Amino acid sequence: MHDFLKELGIEEINSGVCGAEWLESPGGSTLQSISPIDGNVIAGVKQASTQDYEQVVEDARKAFLKWRMMPAPKRGTLVRDVGNALREKKSLLGKLVTLEMGKILAEGEGEVQEMIDVGDFALGLSRQLYGLTMHSERPLHRMYEQWHPLGPIGIITAFNFPVAVWAWNALVAGVCGDTMVWKPSSKVPLCGIAVQKIVHPIAKAYGVPGLFGLAIGSGRNVGESMIADRRLPLISATGSVRMGKRIGQVVGARLGRSLLELGGNNPIIVMDDADLDLAVRAILFGAVGTAGQRCTTTRRLIMHQKIAGKLTDMLEKAYSQIKIGNPMDPSTLMGPLIDTQAVNQMMSALDTIKAQKGEILYGGHKLEGPEYPGGCYVEPTLVKAHKNMEIIKEETFAPILYLITVNDLEEAVSVHNDVPQGLSSAIFTNNLLSSERFLSHQGSDCGIANVNIGTSGAEIGGAFGGEKDTGGGRESGSDAWKAYMRRQTNTINWGKELPLAQGIKFDIP
């Protein structure tokens, strides 16, 4: 085992269940965490049974009764302490993200920094959970609205951001007065355990040990239990569209709330007046960063015909300089895909691309040899595509970038919006009219729309999420906190009469 894991509390075999206390012997099967870097087993995790899940939810419910009564600024101090603890463990936790998920070290540490930033945001938010006052039409009446905690919430996260997305939800929901039950992806269980090892002692010190619950387990034992559980008024889930549709149906059937962050098929439009050097840097990070496994990964490049040839040449040159290999090496720019199944899906997509008359301009191969152990390394791929190819409307979670040529901005926006997903988007242009058109209601239909910056790397201060098949959820910044609370409208009559709204008369004779 790697020595640094011991400093995070990771052992050869780990409990994957924690409510008010760690459960020493969970009833589920043992899950092996395998590093995509070399295919080796990192450690084992004892998963939750349905009975273990019940204990975690019950602990979260009990903690909520106490946590909701703690003043929000006091809840903010707990989140502040979580942020400080993450600062101390930033390098170690970032390294674990790299080891278990495969993203390069800079991105692994950057993900932990994102957790820290969300903690800072949530601390300030704890003093800004504002309601509104309204003027009543009735004399001697006062109207206002206030926000109350929802209760224990369920958080389901994906492998590609194994720690940051938990923080988006848990730290914001925490200052709102909610407790939580977390099901991490089974592909990155150790990241979930390491985070729990950091935050659980803090919750205990504040007298709410069930505040942050953890239940690592199968979809059958934990996932299905969570989404059907009426004790969890909100399920926040990040993952595939297929998964999101299942969650939406089950949670909707019990009239619960869903906060869904699902697939992305993110385009960048590059106009003929764009700064191409700037665009290439953004495209490269957006398409190759995290080996194409971000929900905000740039998947479609829509180029004005006047610059298409030059931009394609620049990208081929840039792609040829990308160092692929062990993400623990600071000079590496692209690590492995998460597992061999992801590699097979990429190779299958490339076969479909060829069948649909797409042309592979660069890359497209699985990398093999002693410098690429484990079978998870691939070349990032550039594809000359046409707008009628069906596969460009799908999300392949791999570093495949489709290059599409258009004649003008109107055609570019049409191609841009002609997919089921609607997460992140961008345009590169130095023309004010073009940028404003793109940001208007006639432009991008995505939840995120940028000008002269790429699709990837959103700041935590803005609400994150998208439309259409992306699910409509919003997390992190702005007023996304409202998803974790319930709104209550209040009217107070401080007079001696009882006038009715709309001037209705209902007098007793």
C-alpha positions as CSV (number, residue, x, y, z in Angstrom):
1,M,0.0,0.0,0.0
2,H,1.1,3.6,-0.6
3,D,2.5,5.2,2.5
4,F,0.6,8.4,2.2
5,L,-2.7,6.6,2.4
6,K,-2.1,5.8,6.1
7,E,-2.1,9.5,6.8
8,L,-5.6,9.7,5.4
9,G,-6.7,6.7,7.5
10,I,-6.9,4.3,4.6
11,E,-6.2,0.6,5.5
12,E,-6.0,-2.6,3.7
13,I,-9.6,-3.3,4.3
14,N,-11.9,-0.3,5.2
15,S,-15.4,0.1,6.4
16,G,-17.5,1.9,3.9
17,V,-20.3,2.8,6.3
18,C,-20.4,5.7,8.8
19,G,-23.4,7.3,10.5
20,A,-23.1,8.6,14.1
21,E,-20.1,6.2,14.3
22,W,-18.1,4.1,11.9
23,L,-19.6,0.6,11.5
24,E,-16.7,-1.8,12.0
25,S,-18.2,-4.8,10.1
26,P,-20.7,-3.7,7.4
27,G,-22.9,-6.5,6.1
28,G,-22.2,-6.0,2.4
29,S,-19.6,-7.6,0.2
30,T,-16.0,-6.4,-0.2
31,L,-15.3,-4.0,-3.0
32,Q,-11.8,-3.6,-4.4
33,S,-10.6,-0.2,-5.4
34,I,-8.4,-0.5,-8.5
35,S,-6.1,2.2,-9.7
36,P,-6.5,3.0,-13.4
37,I,-2.8,4.1,-13.4
38,D,-1.5,0.5,-13.3
39,G,-4.5,-1.8,-12.7
40,N,-3.4,-2.7,-9.2
41,V,-5.6,-3.1,-6.2
42,I,-5.2,-0.1,-3.8
43,A,-7.4,-1.4,-0.9
44,G,-10.6,-3.2,-0.1
45,V,-13.9,-1.7,1.2
46,K,-16.6,-3.5,3.1
47,Q,-19.9,-2.2,1.6
48,A,-23.2,-1.4,3.3
49,S,-26.1,-3.8,3.4
50,T,-29.7,-2.5,3.4
51,Q,-29.7,-2.8,7.2
52,D,-26.5,-0.7,7.4
53,Y,-28.1,1.9,5.2
54,E,-31.1,2.1,7.5
55,Q,-28.7,2.8,10.4
56,V,-27.0,5.7,8.6
57,V,-30.3,7.3,7.6
58,E,-31.7,7.0,11.2
59,D,-28.5,8.6,12.5
60,A,-28.9,11.4,9.9
61,R,-32.5,11.9,11.0
62,K,-31.6,12.2,14.7
63,A,-28.8,14.6,13.9
64,F,-31.1,16.7,11.9
65,L,-33.4,17.3,14.9
66,K,-30.5,18.9,16.7
67,W,-28.6,20.5,13.7
68,R,-31.6,22.4,12.4
69,M,-31.9,24.2,15.8
70,M,-28.3,25.4,15.7
71,P,-28.1,29.0,14.4
72,A,-27.0,29.1,10.8
73,P,-23.8,31.2,11.5
74,K,-22.9,28.5,14.1
75,R,-23.4,25.9,11.4
76,G,-21.1,28.0,9.3
77,T,-18.3,27.7,11.8
78,L,-18.4,23.9,11.5
79,V,-18.1,24.3,7.7
80,R,-15.2,26.7,8.3
81,D,-13.5,24.0,10.4
82,V,-14.1,21.5,7.6
83,G,-12.4,23.8,5.1
84,N,-9.4,24.3,7.4
85,A,-9.1,20.5,7.8
86,L,-9.2,20.1,4.0
87,R,-6.4,22.7,3.7
88,E,-4.2,20.6,6.0
89,K,-4.9,17.4,3.9
90,K,-5.1,19.1,0.5
91,S,-1.9,17.5,-0.9
92,L,-2.7,14.0,0.5
93,L,-6.3,14.0,-0.6
94,G,-5.4,15.3,-4.0
95,K,-2.9,12.5,-4.5
96,L,-5.6,10.0,-3.6
97,V,-7.9,11.5,-6.2
98,T,-5.1,11.0,-8.7
99,L,-4.3,7.5,-7.6
100,E,-7.9,6.2,-7.5
101,M,-9.5,8.2,-10.4
102,G,-6.5,8.9,-12.7
103,K,-6.7,12.7,-13.2
104,I,-3.3,14.4,-13.1
105,L,-1.9,15.7,-9.8
106,A,-2.7,19.4,-10.6
107,E,-6.3,18.5,-11.2
108,G,-6.4,16.2,-8.1
109,E,-5.2,19.0,-5.9
110,G,-7.4,21.5,-7.8
111,E,-10.5,19.4,-6.9
112,V,-9.6,19.6,-3.2
113,Q,-9.1,23.3,-3.6
114,E,-12.6,23.5,-5.0
115,M,-13.9,21.9,-1.8
116,I,-12.0,24.5,0.2
117,D,-13.5,27.3,-1.9
118,V,-17.0,25.9,-1.5
119,G,-16.4,25.9,2.3
120,D,-15.5,29.6,2.2
121,F,-18.5,30.3,0.2
122,A,-20.8,28.4,2.5
123,L,-19.3,30.1,5.6
124,G,-20.4,33.5,4.2
125,L,-23.7,32.1,3.0
126,S,-24.5,31.0,6.6
127,R,-25.2,34.7,7.3
128,Q,-27.1,35.3,4.1
129,L,-30.0,32.9,4.0
130,Y,-32.3,35.8,3.2
131,G,-36.0,35.8,2.8
132,L,-38.2,38.6,1.5
133,T,-40.9,41.0,2.9
134,M,-44.0,41.8,0.9
135,H,-46.6,44.4,1.3
136,S,-50.0,43.0,2.2
137,E,-53.2,44.3,0.5
138,R,-54.8,44.0,3.9
139,P,-54.4,46.8,6.5
140,L,-52.4,46.0,9.7
141,H,-51.0,42.8,8.1
142,R,-47.4,41.9,7.5
143,M,-46.2,39.4,4.9
144,Y,-42.8,37.8,4.6
145,E,-41.2,34.6,3.5
146,Q,-38.5,32.5,5.2
147,W,-36.5,29.4,4.5
148,H,-36.3,26.3,6.6
149,P,-34.0,23.2,6.4
150,L,-35.4,20.3,4.4
151,G,-34.1,17.4,6.5
152,P,-31.7,14.6,5.7
153,I,-30.8,14.6,2.0
154,G,-29.3,12.0,-0.2
155,I,-26.1,12.7,-2.3
156,I,-25.0,10.4,-5.1
157,T,-21.8,11.3,-6.8
158,A,-19.9,10.1,-9.9
159,F,-16.3,8.9,-10.3
160,N,-15.0,11.8,-12.3
161,F,-15.2,14.3,-9.4
162,P,-15.0,12.0,-6.4
163,V,-14.7,14.6,-3.7
164,A,-15.6,18.1,-5.0
165,V,-19.3,17.4,-5.9
166,W,-19.9,16.1,-2.4
167,A,-18.7,19.4,-1.1
168,W,-20.9,21.4,-3.5
169,N,-23.8,19.7,-1.9
170,A,-22.8,18.8,1.7
171,L,-21.2,22.1,2.7
172,V,-24.0,24.3,1.3
173,A,-26.7,22.0,2.5
174,G,-24.9,21.9,5.9
175,V,-25.2,25.6,6.5
176,C,-28.8,25.4,5.4
177,G,-29.5,23.0,8.3
178,D,-29.7,19.7,6.5
179,T,-27.9,16.5,7.3
180,M,-26.9,14.1,4.6
181,V,-26.3,10.5,3.4
182,W,-23.6,10.1,0.8
183,K,-23.3,7.3,-1.8
184,P,-20.0,7.8,-3.7
185,S,-19.3,6.0,-6.9
186,S,-18.2,2.4,-6.4
187,K,-15.3,3.2,-8.8
188,V,-13.7,5.6,-6.2
189,P,-14.7,4.4,-2.8
190,L,-11.5,5.3,-1.0
191,C,-12.0,9.0,-1.8
192,G,-15.3,8.9,0.0
193,I,-13.8,7.2,3.0
194,A,-10.9,9.7,3.2
195,V,-13.3,12.6,3.1
196,Q,-15.4,11.0,5.8
197,K,-12.3,10.5,8.0
198,I,-11.7,14.2,7.7
199,V,-15.2,15.6,8.4
200,H,-16.6,13.0,10.8
201,P,-14.5,14.1,13.9
202,I,-15.5,17.7,13.3
203,A,-19.2,16.8,13.3
204,K,-18.7,14.8,16.5
205,A,-16.9,17.7,18.1
206,Y,-20.0,19.9,17.4
207,G,-22.3,17.3,18.9
208,V,-23.9,16.1,15.6
209,P,-22.0,12.9,14.7
210,G,-24.7,11.9,12.2
211,L,-24.4,15.1,10.2
212,F,-22.2,13.6,7.4
213,G,-23.3,10.0,6.7
214,L,-21.5,7.6,4.3
215,A,-22.9,4.5,2.8
216,I,-20.8,2.9,0.1
217,G,-22.7,0.1,-1.6
218,S,-24.3,-1.3,-4.7
219,G,-27.1,0.4,-6.5
220,R,-29.4,-2.4,-5.4
221,N,-28.6,-2.2,-1.7
222,V,-28.0,1.5,-1.3
223,G,-28.9,3.5,-4.4
224,E,-32.4,2.1,-4.8
225,S,-33.0,2.4,-1.1
226,M,-32.0,6.0,-1.2
227,I,-34.1,7.2,-4.1
228,A,-37.2,5.4,-2.7
229,D,-36.7,6.7,0.9
230,R,-39.4,9.2,1.9
231,R,-37.1,10.2,4.8
232,L,-34.8,11.9,2.2
233,P,-36.8,14.8,0.8
234,L,-34.1,15.6,-1.7
235,I,-31.9,13.4,-3.8
236,S,-29.0,15.2,-5.4
237,A,-27.4,13.0,-8.1
238,T,-24.6,13.3,-10.5
239,G,-24.2,10.8,-13.3
240,S,-25.5,9.6,-16.6
241,V,-28.8,10.6,-18.3
242,R,-30.0,7.0,-18.0
243,M,-29.3,7.0,-14.2
244,G,-31.0,10.4,-13.8
245,K,-34.1,9.3,-15.6
246,R,-34.4,6.4,-13.2
247,I,-33.9,8.6,-10.2
248,G,-36.3,11.3,-11.4
249,Q,-39.0,8.7,-11.9
250,V,-38.7,7.0,-8.5
251,V,-38.3,10.3,-6.6
252,G,-41.0,11.9,-8.5
253,A,-43.4,9.0,-7.8
254,R,-43.1,9.8,-4.0
255,L,-43.3,13.5,-4.7
256,G,-39.8,14.1,-3.5
257,R,-37.3,16.5,-5.0
258,S,-34.5,15.7,-7.4
259,L,-31.4,17.8,-8.1
260,L,-29.9,16.2,-11.2
261,E,-26.5,16.9,-12.8
262,L,-26.4,14.6,-15.8
263,G,-24.8,14.4,-19.3
264,G,-23.0,17.2,-21.2
265,N,-22.2,17.5,-24.9
266,N,-20.4,20.8,-24.7
267,P,-19.6,22.9,-27.8
268,I,-17.2,25.7,-28.5
269,I,-18.0,28.0,-31.4
270,V,-14.9,29.7,-32.9
271,M,-15.8,32.6,-35.2
272,D,-13.5,34.0,-37.9
273,D,-12.6,37.0,-35.8
274,A,-11.5,35.0,-32.8
275,D,-8.1,35.0,-31.1
276,L,-7.1,31.5,-32.2
277,D,-4.2,31.2,-29.8
278,L,-6.6,31.8,-26.9
279,A,-9.1,29.4,-28.4
280,V,-6.6,26.6,-28.8
281,R,-5.5,26.7,-25.2
282,A,-9.2,26.6,-24.0
283,I,-10.1,23.8,-26.4
284,L,-7.1,21.8,-25.4
285,F,-7.9,21.9,-21.7
286,G,-11.6,21.5,-22.3
287,A,-11.2,18.4,-24.5
288,V,-8.2,16.7,-23.0
289,G,-8.4,17.7,-19.3
290,T,-9.3,14.7,-17.1
291,A,-8.9,12.6,-20.2
292,G,-12.2,13.8,-21.5
293,Q,-14.1,12.6,-18.4
294,R,-15.6,15.8,-17.2
295,C,-19.3,16.5,-17.6
296,T,-18.1,19.9,-19.0
297,T,-15.6,18.4,-21.4
298,T,-15.5,20.1,-24.8
299,R,-16.9,17.5,-27.2
300,R,-17.8,19.5,-30.2
301,L,-15.8,22.3,-31.9
302,I,-17.9,24.4,-34.3
303,M,-15.6,26.4,-36.6
304,H,-16.3,29.2,-39.0
305,Q,-15.2,28.1,-42.5
306,K,-12.7,30.9,-42.8
307,I,-10.5,29.7,-40.0
308,A,-11.4,26.0,-39.9
309,G,-8.3,24.9,-41.7
310,K,-5.9,27.0,-39.7
311,L,-7.5,26.1,-36.4
312,T,-7.4,22.3,-37.3
313,D,-3.7,22.5,-38.1
314,M,-3.0,24.3,-34.8
315,L,-4.9,21.7,-32.8
316,E,-3.2,18.8,-34.5
317,K,0.2,20.4,-33.5
318,A,-1.0,21.0,-30.0
319,Y,-2.3,17.4,-29.6
320,S,1.0,16.0,-30.7
321,Q,2.7,17.7,-27.8
322,I,0.5,16.3,-25.0
323,K,2.4,14.0,-22.7
324,I,0.2,11.0,-21.8
325,G,1.2,8.7,-19.0
326,N,1.3,8.3,-15.2
327,P,-0.7,11.2,-13.7
328,M,1.5,11.1,-10.6
329,D,4.3,12.6,-12.8
330,P,3.9,16.4,-12.7
331,S,4.9,16.7,-16.4
332,T,2.0,14.5,-17.5
333,L,-1.0,16.4,-19.1
334,M,-3.3,13.4,-19.6
335,G,-3.7,10.3,-17.5
336,P,-5.7,7.1,-18.0
337,L,-9.4,6.6,-18.4
338,I,-11.2,5.3,-15.3
339,D,-11.2,1.6,-16.4
340,T,-10.9,-0.8,-19.3
341,Q,-14.7,-0.6,-19.9
342,A,-14.3,3.1,-20.6
343,V,-11.6,2.3,-23.1
344,N,-13.8,-0.2,-24.9
345,Q,-16.6,2.3,-25.1
346,M,-14.2,4.8,-26.7
347,M,-13.0,2.3,-29.2
348,S,-16.6,1.3,-30.0
349,A,-17.5,5.0,-30.5
350,L,-14.6,5.3,-33.0
351,D,-15.9,2.4,-35.0
352,T,-19.3,4.1,-35.1
353,I,-17.6,7.4,-36.2
354,K,-15.9,5.6,-39.1
355,A,-19.2,3.9,-40.1
356,Q,-20.9,7.4,-40.1
357,K,-18.2,8.8,-42.5
358,G,-16.3,10.7,-39.9
359,E,-12.5,11.1,-40.5
360,I,-10.0,10.6,-37.7
361,L,-7.5,13.4,-38.0
362,Y,-5.4,12.6,-35.0
363,G,-5.1,9.8,-32.3
364,G,-7.8,7.2,-31.9
365,H,-5.6,4.4,-30.5
366,K,-5.4,2.5,-27.3
367,L,-1.9,2.9,-25.9
368,E,0.0,-0.3,-24.9
369,G,3.4,-1.2,-23.6
370,P,5.3,-1.1,-20.3
371,E,4.9,2.6,-20.0
372,Y,1.1,2.2,-20.1
373,P,0.3,-0.5,-17.6
374,G,-3.3,-1.4,-16.7
375,G,-4.8,-1.1,-20.1
376,C,-6.6,2.3,-19.5
377,Y,-4.5,4.7,-21.6
378,V,-5.6,6.1,-25.0
379,E,-4.7,8.8,-27.4
380,P,-6.9,12.0,-27.4
381,T,-8.7,12.1,-30.7
382,L,-9.6,14.7,-33.3
383,V,-12.5,13.8,-35.7
384,K,-13.5,15.7,-38.8
385,A,-17.3,15.4,-38.5
386,H,-20.4,16.6,-40.3
387,K,-23.4,18.0,-38.5
388,N,-25.7,15.1,-39.6
389,M,-23.7,12.4,-37.8
390,E,-25.9,10.8,-35.2
391,I,-23.0,10.1,-32.8
392,I,-22.2,13.7,-32.2
393,K,-25.5,14.0,-30.4
394,E,-24.3,11.4,-27.9
395,E,-22.0,11.8,-24.9
396,T,-19.0,9.5,-25.1
397,F,-17.1,9.9,-21.9
398,A,-13.6,10.0,-23.5
399,P,-11.2,12.5,-25.2
400,I,-12.9,12.6,-28.6
401,L,-13.4,16.0,-30.1
402,Y,-15.7,16.5,-33.2
403,L,-14.6,19.3,-35.6
404,I,-17.6,20.7,-37.5
405,T,-17.3,23.5,-40.1
406,V,-20.1,26.1,-40.5
407,N,-20.7,29.1,-42.7
408,D,-21.9,31.7,-40.2
409,L,-23.1,32.4,-36.6
410,E,-26.7,31.4,-37.3
411,E,-25.7,28.0,-38.5
412,A,-23.2,27.6,-35.6
413,V,-25.9,28.3,-33.0
414,S,-28.2,25.9,-34.8
415,V,-25.6,23.1,-34.7
416,H,-24.7,24.1,-31.1
417,N,-28.3,23.6,-29.8
418,D,-29.1,20.5,-31.9
419,V,-28.3,17.9,-29.2
420,P,-30.3,16.6,-26.2
421,Q,-27.9,17.8,-23.6
422,G,-27.5,21.4,-22.4
423,L,-24.8,21.9,-19.8
424,S,-21.8,24.1,-20.8
425,S,-21.0,26.1,-24.0
426,A,-18.7,28.8,-25.2
427,I,-18.0,31.1,-28.1
428,F,-14.7,32.7,-29.1
429,T,-15.1,36.0,-30.9
430,N,-14.0,39.6,-30.6
431,N,-17.3,40.9,-32.0
432,L,-19.6,42.3,-29.4
433,L,-22.7,41.6,-31.5
434,S,-21.8,37.9,-31.9
435,S,-21.1,37.5,-28.2
436,E,-24.3,39.1,-27.2
437,R,-26.3,37.1,-29.8
438,F,-24.8,33.9,-28.3
439,L,-25.7,34.9,-24.7
440,S,-29.3,36.0,-25.7
441,H,-32.4,33.9,-25.7
442,Q,-31.7,33.3,-29.4
443,G,-28.3,31.8,-28.6
444,S,-27.0,29.0,-26.4
445,D,-29.6,26.8,-24.7
446,C,-27.2,25.6,-22.1
447,G,-27.1,26.3,-18.3
448,I,-23.6,27.8,-18.7
449,A,-22.6,30.0,-21.6
450,N,-19.1,31.6,-21.8
451,V,-17.4,34.1,-24.1
452,N,-13.6,33.7,-24.8
453,I,-13.3,31.1,-22.1
454,G,-13.8,27.3,-22.5
455,T,-16.5,25.0,-21.4
456,S,-14.6,23.5,-18.5
457,G,-13.4,24.8,-15.2
458,A,-16.5,26.6,-13.7
459,E,-16.1,28.8,-10.7
460,I,-17.9,27.8,-7.5
461,G,-19.5,31.3,-7.1
462,G,-21.9,30.7,-10.0
463,A,-24.8,28.2,-10.0
464,F,-23.6,25.1,-11.8
465,G,-25.9,23.0,-13.9
466,G,-27.7,22.6,-17.3
467,E,-30.9,22.2,-19.2
468,K,-32.6,19.5,-21.3
469,D,-31.2,16.0,-20.6
470,T,-28.6,17.5,-18.3
471,G,-31.4,17.5,-15.7
472,G,-32.1,21.1,-14.8
473,G,-30.3,21.1,-11.4
474,R,-28.2,23.9,-10.0
475,E,-25.4,23.4,-7.4
476,S,-22.8,25.4,-5.6
477,G,-23.0,29.2,-6.0
478,S,-25.5,32.0,-6.5
479,D,-28.9,31.1,-5.0
480,A,-28.5,27.3,-5.5
481,W,-28.8,27.0,-1.7
482,K,-32.5,27.3,-2.1
483,A,-32.7,23.8,-3.5
484,Y,-31.7,22.5,0.0
485,M,-34.4,24.4,1.9
486,R,-38.2,24.8,1.9
487,R,-39.8,28.2,1.4
488,Q,-42.5,29.3,3.8
489,T,-44.8,32.3,3.3
490,N,-46.0,34.0,6.5
491,T,-48.7,36.5,7.2
492,I,-49.2,38.2,10.6
493,N,-52.4,40.1,11.5
494,W,-51.5,42.7,14.1
495,G,-54.8,44.4,14.0
496,K,-58.3,43.7,15.5
497,E,-60.1,43.1,12.3
498,L,-60.1,40.1,9.9
499,P,-60.3,41.4,6.4
500,L,-60.1,38.7,3.7
501,A,-57.9,38.8,0.6
502,Q,-59.5,40.0,-2.7
503,G,-62.0,41.9,-0.7
504,I,-64.2,38.9,0.0
505,K,-67.0,39.4,2.5
506,F,-67.9,36.4,4.7
507,D,-69.7,37.9,7.7
508,I,-71.5,35.7,10.2
509,P,-75.0,37.2,10.8
